[in-house]
Amino acid sequence: MDEALAIDGRVAIVTGAGNGLGRAESLALARAGARLVLNDLPGAGVQAVADEIAADGGQAVVAAGDVADWATGEKLLATALEQYGQLDIVVNNAGVLRDRMVFTMSPEEWDLVIRVHLRGHFVTTRLATAYWREQRKAAGRPVYARIVNTSSEAFLLGSVGQPNYAAAKAGIAALTVTTARSCSRYGVRANAICPRARTAMTAELMGPAPADAVDPLAPEHVAPLVVYLAGPAAEAINGEVFVVHGGVAAVMDPPRVRSVFRADTPDGMLTLDSVAAALGPAFGDRAPSVGFLCEDTVELATETIGFPRRGG
C-alpha cells in the first residue's frame, strides 16, 4: 500500500460497527493498519467484527453501549487511551430509522432518530476534539486528527417519509462543517459522507442484492473513501460532504445564493410591500415547488434507494 494511504498504528473509533457500513469500514481500516475501538449496542454482532479483525491479524477491542449516552462516549475515548495510548480517527456511523410522514410521526419517533444520529455524532465529536485540543497544547503543534461523519442524501433530497432522519442528517452535515472550521487549527480534519449502501437499516428501501452480479450498493464500496479520508493523504480535505456508492464519489458544492432581492425603499430597508414587489413577480406565477433541495445526486447511478428519478 502507498505510504500516503496507509494508517499503520493509527487508532480509530468506529460507531455502529456491528454490521453494514460500520462493519465494512472497520474491516477496511484494520486492513490499512489501524487499531480499532468498535462500538455498537451490546450483542454478538460487534464482537464478531472484532474477532474477524483479530483473525486477520489486526487489533480491535469492543466498547459497547448507546453512542448517544455521554458515558458511552467517555468509555470509547478511555478505551482507546487505555488500550492503545492515543486516538487519531473517529468514524461516526451509528444510526436508526423510524420512517413516517411528518403529519403522523410521534414525538418518540422523532426524538429517537435525532438522538441516535445527531446527538451520537456530537458526543464522540465533543470528546475527541477536546482530547485533540489538549494534545495540541501539549505538543505545541497541530496533531493528527480525523473525523468521518455519516450524513445522507435524505437531507439533500428532502426525503419523503423521513423528516426525522433528513433533519438529523442535515444537522450532521452542519456539525461536520463547524467542527472542520473551528478545530482545523488543532489538526482536526472533519468530513462527511452520504453513502448509498444495502444494509439491514435500508433493506426495505433497497430490496435484495443481485443474485449473479457484483452488488453496486454493497457497503464495501463505501469503505475506501472512508479509509482515504482517515489517512494522511486527506490532509487538505476539510469540511467537505461526499456522496458515495458503487464506483461513484461526488463532492458536493456548498449552498449558493440563487437570487438577491433588494428593497426599493428610501432607507433601503425591507417592508411588507417591498417584499411583495420583489418576490411576487419571481414566484407568484408558477406552480408551487420545493426549491431548496438537490436532485443532482440521483442521476449519478441507477441505484436510487427508493428515491424517485427525475421523470420517474
N, C-alpha and C positions, 0 to 999 in steps of 0.2 A: 504494500500500500504506500502511496506517495506520502512522504513525511508531513506535508502540509495538510493532509486529510486525516492523519491518524490522531487519535486522542489517547494514546498509551498512558496509563497511570492516572488519567483524569477521573474524578469521582462525580457520578451523576445520580440524582434523584429522579425517578420516573413514577408518576402517579397514574392510577388506572392501569397498572402493569400486568394485571392478571389475565387479560385476553385482548383480542382485537388489535387496535393500533398500539396500545401500550405494550403489549407483548412483542409485537414486531419491532417496535422502536428499541425496546430493552435488548432484544437479541442482537440487533444491528449495532447498538452502542457497545455491547460486550465484545462483539467480533472486531470492532475498531479499537479495542484495548481499554475501554472504560471499566471502572469498578463501580458497581451499582448498589443503590438502595432502592428496593422495589416497594411500592405502596399500592394497596388495594384494600377493599373490605376484607376482614378475616375470612379465610376459606382456603380450599385446596388449590385454587387456580393460580394465585400469585406465588405460592411455594413451588408449584410445578414449574413455573418460569425460572425461578431461582435455581432449581435442580437442573433444568435443561442447560442453563448457562454454565453451571459448575461442571456438568458432564462434558461440555465442550471446552473446558479448560479455563473458563472465565471466573470472575468473582462477583457474587451477588448475595445480599442479605435482604431479609424482608422486615419491613416496619409497617405492619397492617394497621388499619384504622380509617375512620371517616376523615377524609382530607380537609373537610370544611371545619373540623374541630381544631381549635388552636393547639390543644395538647398533642394532637397528631402531628401537626407541623413542627412543633418543638421536638417531638420524638424523631422525626425524619432528619432534622439537622443534627441532633445529638448522635444519632446512629451513624451518620456519615463521618462525624468528627471522631467518635469513639472507635469505629471500625477501620477508618482509613486516614484519619488525621486532617482531612480537608474536604471542601466542597467546591466544585468547579462548574457544574451544569445542573440545571433544573429543567425537566421536561414535564410540563403540566398537561395531563391528558384525561384525567378522571371526569366522567360525566354520566348523565342520566337523562332520559326522555320522559315527559308526560304530555303527550301531544293532545291538544284540544283547541277548538275555536275559542277566540278571546271572549265571546259572549257566553260561553258555557264553562270556562275554566274556573276551577275552585281556587281559593287563596292558597290552599295547601299545595296544589299542583304548581302554582306559580312560585311559591317560596322554596320548594324543594329543588327545582331546577336552577333557580338563581343561586341558591345556597351552594349546591354541589359544584356548579361550573364557576361562577364568578367569585364567590367567597373562597372556594377551594383554590382558585388561582391566586387570589390575594394572599391567603395565609402563607403559602410557600414562598411567594414573591417577597412579601414583607420580611420574613425571617431570613431568607437568603441574602437579600440586598443589605439588610442591617449587618449581617456577618461580613459580607464583602466590603462594606464601608469601613468597618473596623480593621479588616485585613489591609486595606489600602492605607489607612492611617499608620498602622504598624510598619508596613513595608516602605512607606514614603513614595510609592509609585502605584499606578493602576495595576490591578490584579487580573487574573484570567477568570472571567465570569460569563456564563452563557445561560440565557433563558429562552426556551422554545415553548410558546403557548399554543393552545389548540382552540382556534375560533371556528367559524363555519360559514359556508356560503349562505346559510339561512339568514344571516343578518344582511348580506348584500342583496338578497332576492326578496326580502320581506316574506319569508316562507309562511304560506297559509297553514293554519293549524298548529303553528309553533311560536306563538307570541312570547312565551317564557324563554324558550331555547334561543330564539333570534335575539331577544333583548340581552340575554346573558352573553351570547357570543359577540354582540356589538360591544358590550362592556369589556369583554376580554381584549378586543382589538384596541379599545381606548386605553385600557390598563397597560397593554404592551407598549404603546407609543409613549405614554407618560413615563413609564419605567425607563425606556430607552433614553428619553430626553433628560430625565432627572438623575440618572445613575451612570451615564456614559463616562463621566469624569473618573469614576472609581474603577472602570474597566468593564462594566457590565454591557453586554450586547443582548438586547431583547427583541425577539421577532416572533411573529405568529403565523401559523399555517391554518388554512381552511381545507381540510382533506376530504376527498370522497373515498370512502372505503366500505367494503362489505363486512360488517361486524355484527355481533349479536344485537347491538343497540339500533342498527339501521336495517335489520333483517326484514321488517315489514315493508319498508320503503323500497328495498333493493331487489328482493326476490332471490332465487337461488343462483349460485355461480354457474357459468357454462360448464357443461359436463366434459367436453372434449377439447378444450382450448385453455390457453392462459387466461386467468381471470384478470381483466384490466383494473378491477377495483379491489384486488387483494391488498390488505394493509401493508404488505411487504414493499409495495411500490412507493409508499409514502416515506418509509424509513430512511432511504438515502439522503433525502433533503434534510431531515431532522439531524442526522449524523453530521452532515456538512455544516449546518448552522451551529452545531455544538462544537465544531472544530476550529483550529487556528486559522484556516483559510477564510473564515467568515468574519474576520476582524473588522472589515469595512462595512459590514451589513448590520444595520441597526434600525429598529423601529419600522420594519417592513412587514407587510402582510402578503402571504403567498397563498395561491390556490394550487393544490397538488393532487394528482391522481394518475394512475397508469403511467404513461410516458409523457405527461404534461406537468410543467411547473410554471405558473404565471405569477409575476409580481404585480400587485395592484397599485394603481395610482392613488394618491390621497384624494379626498374630496376636493372639487374645484368650484369656484364661483361660476354659475351658469349665466346669470344676468344680474345687472345692477339697476335699480330704480331709485332716482333721487327726487327729493321733494322740490316741487316748483312753487316755493312759497318765499315771501320776502326774507324771512330769517333762516331759510334753509332747513327747517325742521318738519318732520312728518306730521301730518294731520290726517284725520279720517278721510277728508275729501281728497287730499293729495295721494293717499294710498290708493283710493278708488280710481283716481285718474291714471296712476301708474300701472296698477295691476289689472284693472278691468280690461283694457284692450289686449293684454298679453294672455289672459286666462279665460276671460268671460265668454268667448265664442267657441269653445271647444268642449268636447265631452270630458267628464271627469276621468282622471287617470292618476296612477301612482307615479310621482315624479322622482322621488329620492330613493332610487334603487338602481342596482347594476345587474343587468342580464347578460353582459358580455361573456361571463364565465360559462354560461350554459352551452355556448357554441364551441367550447374547447374540445369536447368529446361527445360521443353518442350516449354515454352512460350519465344519466342525469339525477339519480337518486330520487326519482319521483318529481323533480322539478319539471314543469312543462317547458318544452322547447318553443321558441317563437313560431307562431303559426300552428302550433300543435294543440 
